[in-house]
Amino acid sequence: MSGTAGEEQAAYPPPVPTPRRPERPEERRWPPPTPLPTAPTEDIGRLLKQIQDRLEAIEKRLERIERVLMERRPPLP
């Protein structure tokens, strides 16, 4: 039986790998990281405070909207 297995293998040539598309240098590399802007610590603190104030104002408006919608909503039977 081993003779027939050898004959079968000889009848089928090994698979030929498909040729790879050559890569361009710009496709292989990640873009360089964008440097962070340099800002004084006081400016960053002030900016974060402004963001926090805006988020608190948005939260208050959402609470008011939620209260209005709860008042308008008919009670469930």
C-alpha positions in Angstrom: 0.0 0.0 0.0 2.8 2.4 0.6 3.8 2.1 -3.1 0.4 3.4 -4.2 0.6 6.3 -1.7 3.9 7.3 -3.2 2.5 7.1 -6.7 -0.5 9.3 -5.7 1.8 11.9 -4.3 3.9 12.0 -7.4 0.7 12.4 -9.5 -0.2 15.7 -7.8 2.5 18.4 -7.8 2.9 20.4 -4.6 0.7 23.6 -4.6 2.5 26.7 -5.8 2.0 29.7 -3.5 0.4 32.7 -5.2 2.9 35.6 -5.7 2.5 38.4 -3.1 1.9 41.9 -4.3 4.9 44.0 -3.5 4.3 46.4 -0.7 5.0 50.1 -1.1 7.1 51.7 1.6 4.3 54.1 2.7 1.8 51.1 3.2 4.1 49.4 5.6 4.6 52.2 8.0 2.3 53.8 10.6 2.1 57.6 10.3 4.3 59.4 12.8 2.4 60.5 16.0 1.1 64.0 16.1 2.9 65.8 18.9 0.7 67.3 21.6 0.7 71.1 21.8 2.6 72.6 24.6 0.5 74.5 26.9 1.1 75.9 30.4 -0.4 74.0 33.3 -2.6 76.9 34.2 -4.2 76.9 30.8 -4.9 73.2 30.9 -6.5 73.6 34.4 -8.7 76.5 33.1 -9.7 74.5 30.1 -10.7 71.5 32.1 -12.7 73.7 34.5 -14.6 75.2 31.5 -15.3 71.6 30.2 -16.6 70.6 33.6 -18.8 73.7 33.9 -20.3 73.0 30.4 -21.0 69.3 31.3 -22.7 70.4 34.5 -24.9 72.8 32.6 -25.8 70.1 30.1 -26.6 67.7 33.0 -28.9 70.3 34.6 -30.7 70.8 31.3 -31.2 67.1 30.8 -32.6 66.8 34.3 -35.1 69.5 33.5 -36.1 67.8 30.3 -36.5 64.5 32.1 -38.8 66.1 34.7 -41.0 67.7 32.0 -41.3 64.4 30.2 -42.2 62.6 33.3 -44.9 65.1 34.1 -46.4 64.8 30.6 -46.2 61.0 30.6 -49.6 59.4 31.2 -49.7 56.9 34.1 -49.5 53.2 33.2 -52.7 51.2 33.9 
